[in-house]
Amino acid sequence: MRLLRLNEVKAKVGLSRSTIYRLMQEDSFPQSIILAGRSAAWIESEIDDWILKQVREVRGADWEEPRHAV
């Protein structure tokens, strides 16, 4: 499991800090976890799932992520 700090989450989803926290309050974005004191992080797989959900809402529920040649 990999944890992402706020700057990584912002870069990955393309949203601002205020938008991320607003969506969290609306239960429309994965909740952060408190690491210690005021230090928070997000579980990367939950962020990836959220991104996929957003794409499928636009592209259709049967959309699949393209496979990259190795």
N, C-alpha and C positions, 0 to 999 in steps of 0.2 A: 504494500500500500504506500502510495506517495502522497504527501501533503503539499499543498500549494499555499503560498502566502498571497496577500492581497494583490501585489503588483503582478504576480504570475497569473492570477485569476483575471485581472483586468485585461492583460495582454491576450489571454486565451479567448475570452468571450467578447472583447471589444466594447465593454461597458465601463462607465465611470464608477468610482467608489460609491457615490450617492445613489446611483441607479441600482447597483448590486444590493446595497443595504435596504433600499425601498422594496425591491423585489423579495428580499428575505422576509421583511415585515409582512408582506402580502402572501407569504408561503408559496411564492412563484419561483424561488431560486434556492439551491441547496444551502442549508444552514452551515455556518462556520462552527468549528470546535475551538474551545479555549485550550491553549497549550499551557499557559502559565500567565497569571496576572492579566495583562491587556494584550497578550500575544495570541492571535487567532490564525487559523488555517482552514483550508477546505480540502476534502478528500477528492483527489484528482478524478477518480472513476465517477463520482457523483457529478462533477462538473462536465465530464465527457458525456454522461447520460443526458444531462440537461441540454447540452448543445445539440445532440442527436434528436432530442424531442422537439426542439425549436425548428430544426431543419425539416423534420417529418411533418410538422404542422403546415409548413409552406409547400414542401415538395410532394406530400402525400405519405400516408402511413406505410406504404410498401416500399418506400425509398430505402435503398441500401448503400452504405458507404462504399465508394469504389475501392477495389483491391489494387494495391500497388505492386508492380512487378519487382521481384527481389533480385 
